[in-house]
Amino acid sequence: MLKKISSIPFRGTPEQKAQLQAVIDESKSDKSLLMHVMQEAQEIYGYLPYEVQVMIAEGMDVPLEKVYGVSTFYAQFSLSPKGENNISVCLGTACYVKGSQQILDRLTKELGIGAGECTPDGRFSLEACRCIGACGLAPVLTVNDEVYGKITEDDVPEILAKYQN
C-alpha cells in the first residue's frame, strides 16, 4: 500500500531539530539503529515528513531511499501529521460486514480527506484500521481514545460536531 505524502507544510521547531540531532549523534556509528532513530523522530515530530527523512538519511549516512523505504514499509510510520482529533475506522471483518466502509466513505466526504490524511487546518486526521477488538459493537470508530460503536453513516455528522467546537 502506498502512503500519501502530506500536503501540509512542515513546521518543525529548532528544539525538535536539536532533539533529533541528539538521537542521530548517539546512533550514527551503528546503521542497524536506523529504525530506532526513525521511531524516535516520529515520537519527536509526530510523523516523518520529507524534511525529517532527509535529516535522518544525512545524519545516519544512509541513502534517503532507504529511509523512505522503511517509512513506507512499516505501518507504524506516518508521512502525514496526525490531527488534533485522530479518527480511526475499523475495517475488520465484523465491522466491514456491518457497514464500516460506508462510514469511512461518509467521513471522507464530510472532512474532504482520505484515509491516511489530515485536514489542512490540522483538526482531523483519518485512518482505516483492521480489528480494534470491539467486534460486539460493530461497526466501530474511535476519535482519539473515545470509542463509538453500533453506528451508521448517518451518525457521522453528529460525532464530528462534538469535536468541531
C-alpha positions in Angstrom: 0.0 0.0 0.0 1.4 3.4 -0.9 1.5 6.0 1.8 0.4 9.5 0.8 2.9 12.3 1.5 1.3 15.2 3.4 0.3 18.4 1.6 0.6 20.3 4.9 3.7 22.4 5.2 6.4 21.2 7.5 6.6 23.2 10.7 9.5 21.7 12.7 11.0 23.8 15.5 14.7 24.3 16.4 14.0 22.4 19.6 12.7 19.4 17.7 15.7 19.5 15.3 18.1 19.6 18.3 16.3 16.6 19.9 16.5 14.6 16.6 20.2 15.6 16.1 21.0 14.2 19.6 19.4 10.9 18.8 21.2 10.8 15.5 24.5 11.6 17.1 24.2 8.8 19.6 23.2 6.3 16.9 25.1 7.2 13.8 28.0 4.9 14.3 25.7 1.9 14.0 23.5 1.8 10.9 21.4 -1.0 12.4 19.9 1.7 14.6 18.2 3.3 11.7 14.7 2.0 12.7 15.3 3.2 16.3 16.2 6.7 15.0 13.1 6.8 12.8 10.9 5.8 15.8 12.4 8.5 17.9 12.0 11.0 15.1 8.3 10.1 14.8 8.0 10.5 18.6 9.5 14.0 18.3 7.6 15.2 15.3 4.5 13.0 15.3 5.2 11.9 11.8 8.1 11.5 9.3 7.9 14.3 6.7 10.4 14.5 3.9 12.5 17.1 5.7 12.9 14.8 8.7 13.7 11.8 6.4 16.5 13.9 4.9 17.9 14.8 8.3 17.9 11.1 9.2 19.5 10.0 5.9 22.2 12.6 6.1 22.9 12.1 9.8 23.0 8.3 9.6 24.9 8.4 6.3 22.3 6.1 4.6 20.5 6.8 1.3 17.3 8.8 1.5 15.7 5.9 -0.5 16.4 3.6 2.4 14.8 5.9 5.0 11.8 6.4 2.7 11.5 2.6 2.0 11.5 1.8 5.7 9.0 4.6 6.5 6.6 3.3 3.8 7.0 -0.4 4.5 6.2 -0.3 8.2 2.6 0.7 9.3 3.9 2.3 12.5 5.3 5.2 10.5 3.2 8.0 9.1 4.2 10.5 6.4 1.3 12.8 7.3 0.8 14.6 10.6 -1.9 13.5 12.9 -4.8 15.8 13.5 -5.8 17.2 16.8 -8.6 14.6 16.6 -7.5 11.3 15.1 -10.4 9.3 13.7 -9.9 5.6 13.1 -12.5 3.5 11.4 -12.3 -0.3 11.9 -12.5 -2.2 8.6 -12.1 -5.6 10.3 -14.5 -8.3 9.2 -17.2 -7.8 11.8 -17.2 -4.0 11.3 -16.9 -4.3 7.5 -19.9 -6.5 7.1 -22.0 -4.1 9.2 -21.2 -1.1 7.1 -17.9 0.4 8.2 -16.8 1.2 4.6 -19.9 3.4 4.3 -18.9 5.2 7.5 -15.4 5.7 6.2 -16.8 7.0 2.9 -19.0 9.4 4.7 -16.1 10.7 6.8 -14.1 11.2 3.7 -16.9 13.2 2.2 -17.5 15.3 5.3 -13.9 16.0 6.0 -12.6 16.3 2.5 -9.7 13.9 3.1 -9.0 10.3 2.6 -7.6 7.6 4.9 -4.1 8.5 6.0 -4.6 12.2 5.5 -5.0 15.2 7.8 -7.3 18.2 7.2 -5.4 21.4 6.1 -6.4 23.1 9.4 -4.9 20.2 11.4 -8.1 19.5 13.3 -8.8 16.0 12.0 -6.9 13.0 10.6 -8.5 9.9 9.3 -7.3 6.3 9.4 -8.6 3.0 8.3 -7.5 0.2 10.6 -8.1 -3.5 10.9 -9.7 -5.0 14.1 -9.6 -2.9 17.2 -11.1 -5.7 19.3 -14.6 -4.3 19.8 -16.4 -6.7 17.4 -19.5 -6.8 19.6 -20.0 -3.1 19.0 -19.5 -3.3 15.2 -19.3 -1.1 13.3 -16.8 0.9 15.4 -14.8 4.0 15.0 -12.6 5.8 17.5 -11.9 9.5 17.9 -8.7 9.8 19.9 -9.4 7.4 22.8 -13.2 7.5 22.6 -15.0 4.5 21.1 -18.2 4.8 19.1 -20.0 1.6 18.4 -23.1 0.3 16.6 -23.1 3.5 14.5 -24.3 4.2 10.9 -23.0 6.7 8.4 -25.9 8.9 9.5 -24.2 9.3 12.9 -21.1 10.8 11.4 -22.1 14.5 11.3 -23.2 14.3 15.0 -19.9 12.7 16.0 -17.9 15.2 14.1 -19.9 18.1 15.6 -18.7 17.1 19.1 -15.1 17.8 18.0 -15.6 20.8 15.8 -16.3 23.3 18.6 
